[in-house]
Amino acid sequence: MEEACGVFAVLAGEQPVANLAYFGLYALQHRGQESAGIAVFNEGKVRLHKDMGLVSQVFDQDVLARMPGDLAIGHNRYSTTGSSRVCNAQPVVLMTRLGAFALAHNGNLVNARELRELVDDGQAEFTSTTDSELIAFAVQQAVDRGLDWSAAIEAALKLCRGAFSLAIGTPDGLFAVRDGHGIRPLVFGTLGDPATGHWVVSSETCGLEIIGARYVDDVQPGELVRFELGSAEPQRRRWSEEPNRLCVFEMIYFARPDSQFFGESLYSYRQRIGRTLARESCVEADLVIGVPDSGIPAAIGFSQESGIPYGDGLIKNRYVGRTFIQPTQAMREAGIRVKLNPLPDVLAGKRLIVIDDSIVRGTTSRKLVVALRDAGATEVHMRISSPPVTHPCFYGIDTDTQDQLIAAQMTLEQIKDHLKVDSLAYLSKEGMLEAAKSESGHFCSACFDGQYPIPMDQTLLSSKLMMEPAGIAAKS
């Protein structure tokens, strides 16, 4: 699975807001590596810089020095709706009768086609193929009909159906909003003395911490929050009442392990699901290893619960971002390993339990097993710290169509044989939810059970939901 996007915003007087936004996006780089952008408001004007690439590739000190102001809106992108092109990079900046505004979006709308028809008034000049731009046009048109910023944003939101966490910069301040279910995370905090009214909005708490901001609260599901420069308290309004459905994969994989959810770091949650996994499916072995980086906390938890030693058996090249240079077939056959390399000194002669966060298509897992056996492992037992992924995501995660999801096409025994492992087991859905220390109904787990919280038309469903699962889901 590929990540969702990252949004970040900072509202602060006499501060280098572009630099602060840069570091915030840097902390959120894991959420999207295709493009990055920052829009800065300065004396009624908006300066936008965005391009393809990592944050450190798109921005340098010279660019940031030319972006003074008191409000910055930033975005990291991984494409979900819209192709990987610079015109689809965010933030989206549009002009209205009240001045320019900038919008950054994490999530995915399920009614994008319908929304485009609504906002296509003959004057809208579409420059991208993203649903984010459609939200921005809906805001623009509501403002130009005579509404103020708060009312216009709320009117636009009521046209949207799907997952969206938004940071919106306007001449009157900063707005943060989540969809009614709160599928994607969004938090806010204060920068410096709370009395100064300097505010920061981020997809995750790690974005606050990197610039020394203090976490205050989550933007609640269905909440619209307005921040004004110098105001010590934000204006908070609930615009939608829906059941909470935070994406549980944010907890398992997508969000950084040092980010805080439900009052604790995700590292602690991921260790707990590793412990649960050990109770559910332990096996005799000599060593527990995790697939870097997301499998490591669960592997440590598995080791602690089972008493089997934990070791680093795989080394990750942490300097690899996205590579656009594809290895030749001969290089692939020779076993080129761009991101992960096993340690034969650690693995040789060992019965291994390998912990990973998920299996989607199975391609990477199969290559990994071959590499581990080549390094001398005598047995390889695969344990997955999430249930089988049997359904695609429509809410901001780029998953394959259902016919590409291995657990939708094969039984557990068939997947074991395909991966060439000695045994295979997944974490139960019950174990995953119980470990979250929150009501199980508070999560979206549609990728595991097909229970989508937001209704979709059949056209959209059929674009990815190719067939009813014939594999593990049919057996559960």
C-alpha positions in Angstrom: 0.0 0.0 0.0 1.1 3.5 -0.7 0.6 6.3 1.8 -2.0 8.9 2.1 -1.0 12.6 1.8 0.3 14.9 4.5 -1.1 18.4 5.3 0.6 21.0 7.5 -0.2 24.7 8.3 1.3 27.3 10.6 -0.2 30.7 11.5 2.3 32.9 13.4 3.4 36.5 13.3 7.0 37.5 12.9 8.0 33.8 12.4 9.6 32.2 9.3 6.4 30.3 8.5 7.7 28.9 5.2 10.7 27.3 7.0 8.4 26.0 9.8 6.1 24.5 7.1 9.2 22.9 5.4 10.2 21.1 8.6 6.6 20.1 9.3 6.3 18.5 5.8 9.7 16.9 6.3 8.3 15.1 9.4 5.3 14.1 7.3 7.4 12.9 4.3 6.3 9.3 4.9 2.8 10.2 3.9 3.7 11.2 0.4 6.8 11.3 -1.7 5.5 12.4 -5.2 5.3 16.1 -4.7 5.5 18.9 -2.2 4.2 22.4 -2.0 3.9 25.5 0.3 1.6 28.5 -0.1 2.4 31.6 2.1 0.2 34.6 2.8 1.9 37.9 3.1 0.0 41.3 3.2 -2.9 40.0 1.2 -0.8 38.2 -1.4 -0.2 34.5 -1.8 3.1 33.0 -3.0 3.0 29.4 -4.0 5.9 27.0 -4.7 5.3 23.4 -5.5 7.0 20.7 -7.6 7.5 17.0 -8.0 9.9 15.2 -5.6 10.7 15.0 -1.9 10.4 18.1 0.4 14.2 18.4 0.4 14.3 18.3 -3.4 11.5 20.8 -3.9 12.7 23.5 -1.5 16.0 25.0 -0.6 16.9 28.0 1.6 16.8 30.5 -1.3 13.2 29.4 -2.2 12.1 29.6 1.4 13.8 33.0 1.9 11.6 34.4 -0.8 8.4 33.3 1.0 7.9 35.7 4.0 4.5 35.9 5.6 2.4 34.9 8.6 0.4 31.9 7.3 1.8 28.9 5.4 -0.2 25.9 4.0 1.9 22.9 3.1 1.3 19.5 1.5 3.0 16.2 0.6 1.3 14.2 -2.0 0.9 10.6 -3.0 -1.6 10.4 -5.8 -5.0 8.7 -5.1 -7.3 10.7 -7.4 -5.3 12.3 -10.2 -2.1 11.2 -11.8 1.5 11.9 -10.7 2.1 15.2 -12.4 3.1 18.7 -11.2 -0.3 20.2 -12.1 -1.8 17.9 -9.5 0.6 18.9 -6.7 -0.9 20.9 -3.8 -1.8 23.2 -2.2 -4.5 24.5 -4.6 -4.7 28.3 -4.7 -7.7 30.1 -6.1 -8.9 33.7 -6.1 -12.3 34.9 -4.7 -14.1 38.2 -4.1 -12.6 38.1 -0.6 -9.1 37.4 -1.8 -7.0 34.3 -2.5 -7.1 31.1 -0.5 -5.0 27.9 -0.4 -6.3 24.4 0.3 -4.4 21.2 1.2 -6.3 17.9 1.2 -5.6 14.4 2.7 -8.1 11.8 1.7 -10.3 10.9 -1.3 -13.8 11.8 -2.3 -16.1 9.1 -3.5 -18.4 11.5 -5.4 -15.7 13.3 -7.4 -17.5 12.9 -10.7 -20.8 14.3 -9.2 -18.9 17.2 -7.6 -17.2 18.1 -10.9 -20.6 18.4 -12.5 -21.8 20.6 -9.7 -18.8 23.0 -9.8 -18.4 23.1 -13.6 -20.4 26.3 -14.2 -18.7 27.1 -17.5 -16.3 29.5 -15.9 -14.2 27.1 -13.7 -10.8 26.6 -15.3 -9.7 23.1 -14.2 -5.9 22.8 -14.1 -5.6 19.4 -12.5 -7.4 16.0 -12.3 -7.7 15.9 -8.5 -10.7 15.9 -6.3 -8.9 18.4 -4.1 -9.2 21.1 -6.8 -13.0 20.3 -6.9 -13.3 21.0 -3.2 -11.4 24.3 -3.7 -13.8 25.3 -6.6 -16.8 24.5 -4.4 -15.4 26.9 -1.7 -14.6 29.6 -4.3 -18.1 29.5 -5.7 -19.7 29.7 -2.3 -17.6 32.7 -1.4 -18.4 34.4 -4.7 -22.1 33.8 -4.0 -21.8 36.1 -1.0 -21.0 33.8 1.9 -18.2 34.5 4.4 -15.3 32.1 4.7 -16.7 29.9 7.4 -20.1 29.6 5.8 -18.6 29.0 2.4 -16.3 26.3 3.6 -19.2 24.6 5.3 -21.4 24.9 2.2 -18.7 23.3 0.1 -18.2 20.5 2.6 -21.8 19.5 2.4 -21.3 18.8 -1.3 -18.4 16.4 -0.6 -18.7 12.7 0.3 -15.7 10.7 1.3 -12.6 11.1 3.3 -11.1 14.6 3.7 -8.8 16.3 6.3 -8.2 19.9 5.1 -6.1 22.8 6.0 -7.4 26.0 4.3 -5.6 29.3 4.5 -7.5 32.5 3.9 -7.0 36.3 4.4 -9.1 36.0 7.6 -7.1 33.1 9.1 -6.6 29.4 9.1 -9.3 26.7 8.9 -8.9 23.0 9.7 -11.6 20.4 9.0 -12.3 16.7 9.0 -15.0 14.7 7.3 -17.9 13.5 9.4 -16.3 10.1 10.0 -12.8 11.4 10.7 -11.3 8.8 8.5 -7.9 10.6 8.1 -6.2 12.2 11.1 -5.7 15.9 11.8 -4.4 17.6 14.9 -3.5 21.1 16.1 -1.3 22.8 18.6 0.3 26.1 19.7 3.7 27.5 18.8 5.4 29.2 21.7 3.4 30.9 24.4 -0.3 30.0 23.9 -1.3 33.6 24.7 0.4 34.7 21.5 -2.2 32.9 19.4 0.3 31.1 17.1 -1.3 27.9 15.7 -0.1 24.8 13.9 -2.2 22.2 12.1 -0.7 18.8 11.1 -1.8 15.4 9.8 0.1 13.9 12.8 1.6 15.0 16.1 5.1 14.3 14.8 4.7 17.4 12.6 4.0 19.5 15.7 6.9 18.2 17.6 9.6 18.8 15.0 9.1 22.6 15.3 8.5 22.6 19.0 4.8 23.1 18.9 2.6 21.8 21.8 -0.2 19.5 21.0 -3.6 20.8 22.0 -6.2 18.5 20.5 -7.4 16.6 17.5 -9.6 18.3 15.0 -12.7 16.1 15.8 -14.6 14.2 13.1 -17.1 16.5 11.5 -15.5 19.6 13.1 -14.6 22.9 11.4 -12.0 24.8 13.4 -11.0 28.5 12.8 -7.8 29.9 14.0 -7.1 33.7 14.0 -3.7 35.2 14.5 -3.3 36.4 18.1 -6.4 34.7 19.4 -5.6 32.3 22.3 -8.7 30.1 21.6 -9.9 28.7 18.3 -13.5 28.8 17.1 -14.8 25.2 16.9 -18.0 24.2 15.2 -19.4 20.7 14.5 -20.7 20.8 10.9 -21.5 17.0 10.6 -22.7 14.3 12.9 -21.5 10.8 11.8 -20.1 7.8 13.6 -16.3 8.0 14.2 -14.4 5.8 11.7 -10.7 6.5 11.9 -8.7 4.4 9.4 -7.2 1.6 11.5 -4.4 1.2 9.0 -3.2 4.6 10.2 -2.5 2.9 13.5 -1.0 -0.2 12.0 1.2 1.2 9.3 0.7 4.6 7.8 1.3 7.1 10.6 4.7 7.4 12.1 5.3 5.3 15.3 6.2 8.4 17.3 2.8 10.1 16.5 0.2 10.1 19.3 -3.2 8.5 18.8 -5.6 8.2 21.8 -3.1 9.5 24.2 -0.2 7.2 23.4 2.4 6.7 20.7 1.7 4.3 17.9 4.9 2.5 18.9 3.1 1.3 22.0 0.0 0.1 20.0 2.2 -1.7 17.5 4.1 -3.5 20.3 0.7 -4.5 21.7 -0.5 -6.0 18.5 2.7 -7.9 18.3 2.1 -9.4 21.7 -1.5 -10.3 20.7 -0.1 -11.9 17.5 2.3 -14.0 19.7 -0.6 -15.2 21.8 -2.7 -16.1 18.8 -0.1 -17.8 16.6 3.3 -18.5 18.2 5.5 -21.2 16.8 8.9 -22.8 17.9 11.7 -20.7 16.5 15.2 -19.3 17.3 14.8 -15.7 16.3 12.1 -13.0 15.7 12.8 -10.4 13.1 10.8 -7.4 11.9 10.5 -6.1 8.3 11.8 -2.5 8.6 10.5 -0.2 9.6 6.8 -0.8 10.3 7.2 -4.4 11.3 9.8 -3.8 14.0 7.6 -2.6 17.0 5.2 -5.6 16.5 8.2 -7.9 16.2 9.6 -6.6 19.5 6.2 -7.1 21.1 6.0 -10.7 19.7 9.4 -11.4 21.1 8.5 -10.1 24.5 5.4 -12.1 24.7 6.8 -15.3 23.3 10.2 -15.2 25.0 11.9 -15.9 21.6 14.9 -13.5 21.1 14.5 -10.5 18.8 17.2 -9.6 16.3 17.9 -7.3 13.4 18.0 -9.6 10.4 17.2 -7.1 7.7 19.0 -3.8 7.0 17.1 -1.0 5.3 18.7 1.6 3.1 17.2 4.6 4.7 18.4 7.0 2.0 16.1 5.5 -0.6 13.2 7.7 -1.5 11.5 7.0 -4.8 13.7 5.6 -7.6 12.5 6.3 -11.1 15.4 4.1 -12.6 14.1 0.7 -13.1 16.5 -2.3 -12.8 16.9 -4.4 -15.9 15.4 -7.9 -15.9 18.9 -9.4 -15.6 19.5 -7.2 -12.5 16.1 -8.3 -11.0 17.0 -12.0 -11.6 20.3 -11.4 -10.0 18.4 -10.4 -6.9 19.0 -6.6 -6.8 17.9 -5.4 -3.4 17.4 -1.6 -3.4 15.7 -1.2 0.0 16.3 -4.3 2.2 19.3 -6.6 2.6 19.5 -9.6 5.0 22.3 -10.3 7.4 23.6 -13.8 6.9 25.7 -13.7 10.1 22.5 -13.2 12.1 20.2 -15.5 10.0 22.3 -18.5 9.0 21.1 -21.7 10.6 18.1 -20.1 12.3 14.4 -20.8 12.4 12.9 -17.4 11.9 9.6 -15.7 12.7 9.3 -12.8 10.4 6.9 -10.0 11.4 5.4 -7.7 8.7 2.5 -5.2 8.9 0.6 -6.5 5.9 0.6 -8.5 2.7 -1.1 -6.8 -0.2 -0.1 -8.5 -3.5 2.5 -10.8 -2.0 5.2 -9.9 -4.5 7.5 -8.2 -2.0 6.9 -10.9 0.7 7.8 -13.7 -1.7 11.1 -12.0 -2.7 11.9 -11.4 0.9 11.4 -15.1 1.8 13.8 -16.1 -1.0 16.4 -13.6 0.3 16.1 -14.9 3.9 16.6 -18.5 2.7 19.5 -17.5 0.6 21.0 -15.9 3.7 20.9 -19.3 5.5 17.6 -19.4 7.3 16.5 -23.0 7.9 12.8 -22.1 8.5 10.7 -19.0 7.7 7.5 -18.5 9.6 5.6 -15.4 8.4 3.4 -13.5 10.9 1.3 -10.5 9.9 0.3 -7.8 12.4 -3.0 -7.1 10.7 -5.8 -9.1 9.2 -5.8 -10.1 5.6 -6.3 -7.2 3.2 -9.3 -8.4 1.0 -10.8 -5.1 -0.2 -9.5 -2.0 -1.8 -9.6 1.4 -0.1 -11.6 4.3 -1.6 -10.7 6.9 1.1 -7.2 8.1 0.4 -5.0 5.0 0.3 -3.7 3.8 -3.1 -4.6 0.1 -3.1 -4.8 -2.3 -6.0 -8.0 -3.5 -7.5 -9.4 -6.5 -5.7 -8.2 -9.0 -8.3 -4.6 -7.9 -7.3 -5.1 -8.4 -3.5 -3.7 -11.8 -2.7 -5.9 -12.5 0.3 -9.0 -11.9 -1.9 -7.9 -14.6 -4.4 -6.2 -17.3 -2.3 -6.9 -19.2 0.9 -4.4 -19.1 3.8 -2.8 -22.4 2.7 -2.5 -21.2 -0.9 -0.8 -17.9 0.2 1.6 -19.9 2.4 2.6 -22.1 -0.6 2.9 -19.0 -2.8 5.2 -17.3 -0.4 7.2 -20.5 0.2 7.0 -20.1 4.0 6.9 -22.9 6.5 3.8 -21.3 8.2 1.7 -18.2 7.9 -0.7 -16.5 10.3 -2.4 -13.1 10.4 -3.5 -11.1 13.4 -7.3 -11.5 14.1 -9.5 -8.5 13.5 -10.7 -8.8 17.1 -7.1 -8.7 18.4 -6.3 -5.7 16.2 -9.3 -3.7 17.6 -9.0 -4.8 21.2 -5.4 -3.6 21.3 -6.4 -0.1 20.2 -7.8 0.7 23.7 -10.7 2.5 22.0 -14.2 1.3 21.1 -13.9 -1.1 18.2 -16.7 0.7 16.4 -14.5 3.9 16.1 -12.5 2.5 13.2 -12.9 2.0 9.5 -11.6 -1.5 8.7 -13.2 -1.8 5.3 -9.9 -3.1 3.7 -10.3 -6.2 6.0 -14.0 -6.7 5.9 -15.6 -4.7 3.1 -17.8 -2.8 5.4 -17.4 0.7 3.8 -18.7 3.4 6.1 -19.5 5.8 3.2 -21.9 4.6 0.5 -20.6 4.7 -3.0 -22.3 4.3 -6.4 -21.8 1.0 -8.3 -19.6 2.7 -11.0 -17.0 3.6 -8.4 -17.3 0.3 -6.6 -16.8 -1.7 -9.8 -13.6 0.3 -10.6 -11.7 -1.4 -7.9 -14.1 -4.0 -6.3 -13.8 -6.5 -9.1 -15.4 -9.5 -7.5 -16.4 -11.0 -4.2 -13.4 -12.4 -2.4 -12.7 -16.0 -3.2 -9.8 -16.3 -0.7 -9.3 -15.8 3.0 -12.4 -13.4 3.3 -14.6 -16.2 2.1 -13.3 -18.5 4.8 -13.7 -16.0 7.7 
